[in-house]
Amino acid sequence: MRTLSLVFVIALVVACEKAPTRTEHNVSVRREIHDDDSSYRSTVWDMSVDSVSIQFTRFDVDPQAIASGSRKLSDDIHTVRFRGTDGQNALSVFNTFSQWAATARANHVEPFSKRISSDFVFSYGGSEGRLNETFTEHDIAKFSELLKQLSEVNAERLAKESKAEQEQSLFK
């Protein structure tokens, strides 16, 4: 029994020594759409994709700050995150949102709220639909436009992750 235990300990030590270590790369790829309707404030819709999720953000910036290469953000930053990087969750929520908003507007319904999924709530009041009480139909249209670039963004992200893995192998 003592020999068997010794064999297991040695095997465990050898396995641990040969196990490759994995470095977190924090690779993320972004795409943005700018709406420069005002000389005082510009709205930016942003899609950021990493290895586990897709995040959409809306925020306002000073147009002169964008021109100079910096960003002076307002306190009005709103974010929604979807698990997975294939875009199916986001596409489903955005499509449902758009269908419900059109139906509510066409039927002149009273204000209401309804869950699209466990993380997302559609609300309708007056003549406007909102996602999670924050994002308007205009925001969802911009996010949907960004989502059309997802295959290109994922290809870029995978290339960056591959490069990071190759660079990591230099430090064995």
C-alpha positions as a Markdown table, in Angstrom:
| # | Residue | x | y | z |
|---|---|---|---|---|
| 1 | Met | 0.0 | 0.0 | 0.0 |
| 2 | Arg | 2.9 | 2.3 | 0.8 |
| 3 | Thr | 4.4 | 1.7 | -2.6 |
| 4 | Leu | 1.2 | 2.4 | -4.3 |
| 5 | Ser | 0.8 | 5.8 | -2.5 |
| 6 | Leu | 4.4 | 6.7 | -3.4 |
| 7 | Val | 3.6 | 5.9 | -7.1 |
| 8 | Phe | 0.5 | 8.2 | -7.0 |
| 9 | Val | 2.5 | 11.0 | -5.4 |
| 10 | Ile | 5.3 | 10.8 | -8.0 |
| 11 | Ala | 2.8 | 10.6 | -10.8 |
| 12 | Leu | 1.0 | 13.7 | -9.5 |
| 13 | Val | 4.2 | 15.7 | -9.2 |
| 14 | Val | 5.3 | 14.8 | -12.7 |
| 15 | Ala | 1.8 | 15.7 | -14.1 |
| 16 | Cys | 1.9 | 19.0 | -12.3 |
| 17 | Glu | 5.4 | 19.9 | -13.7 |
| 18 | Lys | 4.4 | 19.1 | -17.3 |
| 19 | Ala | 1.0 | 20.9 | -17.2 |
| 20 | Pro | 1.1 | 24.0 | -19.3 |
| 21 | Thr | 0.2 | 27.2 | -17.5 |
| 22 | Arg | -2.4 | 29.4 | -19.2 |
| 23 | Thr | -2.2 | 33.2 | -19.2 |
| 24 | Glu | -5.2 | 35.3 | -19.2 |
| 25 | His | -5.0 | 37.6 | -22.2 |
| 26 | Asn | -8.0 | 39.9 | -21.7 |
| 27 | Val | -8.4 | 40.3 | -25.5 |
| 28 | Ser | -11.3 | 42.4 | -26.4 |
| 29 | Val | -12.3 | 43.9 | -29.8 |
| 30 | Arg | -14.6 | 47.0 | -30.1 |
| 31 | Arg | -16.7 | 48.6 | -32.7 |
| 32 | Glu | -18.4 | 52.0 | -32.4 |
| 33 | Ile | -21.0 | 54.1 | -34.1 |
| 34 | His | -21.0 | 57.9 | -33.5 |
| 35 | Asp | -24.0 | 60.2 | -33.8 |
| 36 | Asp | -22.8 | 63.8 | -34.2 |
| 37 | Asp | -26.2 | 65.6 | -34.2 |
| 38 | Ser | -25.0 | 68.3 | -31.9 |
| 39 | Ser | -21.9 | 70.4 | -31.7 |
| 40 | Tyr | -22.0 | 70.2 | -27.9 |
| 41 | Arg | -22.6 | 66.4 | -27.3 |
| 42 | Ser | -22.1 | 63.3 | -29.4 |
| 43 | Thr | -23.6 | 59.9 | -28.6 |
| 44 | Val | -21.5 | 56.8 | -29.0 |
| 45 | Trp | -22.9 | 53.2 | -29.3 |
| 46 | Asp | -20.2 | 50.6 | -28.6 |
| 47 | Met | -19.9 | 46.9 | -28.9 |
| 48 | Ser | -17.1 | 45.1 | -27.1 |
| 49 | Val | -16.5 | 41.3 | -27.6 |
| 50 | Asp | -14.2 | 39.3 | -25.4 |
| 51 | Ser | -13.9 | 35.5 | -25.0 |
| 52 | Val | -17.1 | 35.1 | -22.9 |
| 53 | Ser | -19.5 | 37.9 | -23.7 |
| 54 | Ile | -20.7 | 40.7 | -25.9 |
| 55 | Gln | -21.3 | 44.1 | -24.2 |
| 56 | Phe | -23.2 | 47.0 | -25.7 |
| 57 | Thr | -22.7 | 50.5 | -24.2 |
| 58 | Arg | -24.2 | 53.9 | -25.0 |
| 59 | Phe | -22.5 | 57.1 | -23.7 |
| 60 | Asp | -22.1 | 60.7 | -24.5 |
| 61 | Val | -18.9 | 62.5 | -25.3 |
| 62 | Asp | -17.7 | 66.0 | -26.2 |
| 63 | Pro | -17.2 | 66.1 | -30.0 |
| 64 | Gln | -14.0 | 68.3 | -29.5 |
| 65 | Ala | -12.6 | 65.6 | -27.2 |
| 66 | Ile | -13.1 | 62.9 | -29.9 |
| 67 | Ala | -11.4 | 65.1 | -32.5 |
| 68 | Ser | -8.4 | 65.6 | -30.1 |
| 69 | Gly | -8.2 | 61.8 | -29.5 |
| 70 | Ser | -9.4 | 61.9 | -25.9 |
| 71 | Arg | -12.8 | 61.3 | -24.4 |
| 72 | Lys | -14.6 | 63.4 | -21.9 |
| 73 | Leu | -17.4 | 61.1 | -20.8 |
| 74 | Ser | -20.5 | 62.3 | -19.1 |
| 75 | Asp | -22.0 | 60.4 | -16.2 |
| 76 | Asp | -24.6 | 59.0 | -18.5 |
| 77 | Ile | -23.1 | 55.6 | -19.4 |
| 78 | His | -25.4 | 52.6 | -19.9 |
| 79 | Thr | -24.3 | 49.0 | -20.5 |
| 80 | Val | -26.0 | 45.7 | -21.3 |
| 81 | Arg | -24.1 | 42.4 | -21.5 |
| 82 | Phe | -24.9 | 39.1 | -23.2 |
| 83 | Arg | -23.3 | 35.8 | -22.4 |
| 84 | Gly | -21.6 | 34.0 | -25.2 |
| 85 | Thr | -20.0 | 35.4 | -28.3 |
| 86 | Asp | -22.1 | 34.0 | -31.1 |
| 87 | Gly | -24.6 | 36.8 | -30.9 |
| 88 | Gln | -27.7 | 34.6 | -30.7 |
| 89 | Asn | -28.8 | 35.9 | -27.3 |
| 90 | Ala | -28.4 | 39.5 | -28.3 |
| 91 | Leu | -30.1 | 38.9 | -31.7 |
| 92 | Ser | -33.1 | 37.2 | -30.0 |
| 93 | Val | -33.5 | 40.0 | -27.4 |
| 94 | Phe | -33.2 | 42.8 | -30.0 |
| 95 | Asn | -35.6 | 41.1 | -32.5 |
| 96 | Thr | -38.2 | 40.5 | -29.7 |
| 97 | Phe | -37.8 | 44.1 | -28.5 |
| 98 | Ser | -38.4 | 45.4 | -32.0 |
| 99 | Gln | -41.4 | 43.2 | -32.6 |
| 100 | Trp | -43.0 | 44.1 | -29.3 |
| 101 | Ala | -42.3 | 47.8 | -29.8 |
| 102 | Ala | -44.0 | 47.8 | -33.3 |
| 103 | Thr | -47.0 | 45.8 | -32.0 |
| 104 | Ala | -47.4 | 48.1 | -29.0 |
| 105 | Arg | -47.2 | 51.3 | -31.1 |
| 106 | Ala | -49.6 | 49.9 | -33.8 |
| 107 | Asn | -52.2 | 48.9 | -31.2 |
| 108 | His | -51.9 | 52.0 | -29.0 |
| 109 | Val | -51.5 | 49.9 | -25.9 |
| 110 | Glu | -51.5 | 51.1 | -22.3 |
| 111 | Pro | -48.1 | 51.3 | -20.5 |
| 112 | Phe | -46.8 | 47.9 | -19.5 |
| 113 | Ser | -43.6 | 45.9 | -18.7 |
| 114 | Lys | -42.9 | 42.3 | -19.7 |
| 115 | Arg | -39.8 | 40.1 | -19.4 |
| 116 | Ile | -38.1 | 39.2 | -22.7 |
| 117 | Ser | -35.8 | 36.8 | -20.7 |
| 118 | Ser | -34.4 | 36.5 | -17.2 |
| 119 | Asp | -32.0 | 39.4 | -17.7 |
| 120 | Phe | -34.1 | 41.7 | -20.0 |
| 121 | Val | -37.3 | 43.6 | -19.5 |
| 122 | Phe | -39.3 | 45.3 | -22.2 |
| 123 | Ser | -41.3 | 48.3 | -21.1 |
| 124 | Tyr | -43.7 | 50.5 | -23.1 |
| 125 | Gly | -45.1 | 53.9 | -22.2 |
| 126 | Gly | -46.5 | 56.6 | -24.2 |
| 127 | Ser | -45.2 | 55.8 | -27.7 |
| 128 | Glu | -41.8 | 54.5 | -26.8 |
| 129 | Gly | -40.4 | 51.0 | -26.0 |
| 130 | Arg | -37.4 | 50.6 | -23.7 |
| 131 | Leu | -35.1 | 47.8 | -22.8 |
| 132 | Asn | -34.4 | 47.5 | -19.1 |
| 133 | Glu | -35.9 | 51.0 | -18.7 |
| 134 | Thr | -32.7 | 52.5 | -20.3 |
| 135 | Phe | -32.3 | 51.7 | -23.9 |
| 136 | Thr | -34.7 | 53.2 | -26.5 |
| 137 | Glu | -35.7 | 51.9 | -29.9 |
| 138 | His | -33.0 | 54.1 | -31.4 |
| 139 | Asp | -30.4 | 52.5 | -29.2 |
| 140 | Ile | -31.5 | 49.0 | -30.1 |
| 141 | Ala | -31.3 | 49.9 | -33.8 |
| 142 | Lys | -27.7 | 51.1 | -33.3 |
| 143 | Phe | -26.8 | 48.0 | -31.3 |
| 144 | Ser | -28.4 | 45.8 | -34.0 |
| 145 | Glu | -26.3 | 47.6 | -36.6 |
| 146 | Leu | -23.1 | 46.9 | -34.6 |
| 147 | Leu | -24.2 | 43.2 | -34.2 |
| 148 | Lys | -24.0 | 42.8 | -38.0 |
| 149 | Gln | -20.2 | 43.2 | -37.6 |
| 150 | Leu | -20.0 | 40.4 | -35.1 |
| 151 | Ser | -18.4 | 37.7 | -37.4 |
| 152 | Glu | -15.7 | 40.2 | -38.4 |
| 153 | Val | -15.1 | 41.2 | -34.8 |
| 154 | Asn | -15.0 | 37.5 | -33.6 |
| 155 | Ala | -12.4 | 36.7 | -36.4 |
| 156 | Glu | -10.3 | 39.7 | -35.2 |
| 157 | Arg | -10.6 | 38.6 | -31.6 |
| 158 | Leu | -9.6 | 35.0 | -32.3 |
| 159 | Ala | -6.6 | 36.2 | -34.3 |
| 160 | Lys | -5.5 | 38.4 | -31.4 |
| 161 | Glu | -6.0 | 35.5 | -28.9 |
| 162 | Ser | -3.9 | 33.2 | -31.2 |
| 163 | Lys | -1.2 | 35.8 | -31.3 |
| 164 | Ala | -1.3 | 36.2 | -27.6 |
| 165 | Glu | -1.0 | 32.4 | -27.2 |
| 166 | Gln | 2.0 | 32.3 | -29.5 |
| 167 | Glu | 3.7 | 35.2 | -27.6 |
| 168 | Gln | 3.0 | 33.3 | -24.3 |
| 169 | Ser | 4.9 | 30.3 | -25.7 |
| 170 | Leu | 8.0 | 32.4 | -25.8 |
| 171 | Phe | 8.1 | 32.4 | -22.0 |
| 172 | Lys | 8.3 | 28.8 | -21.1 |
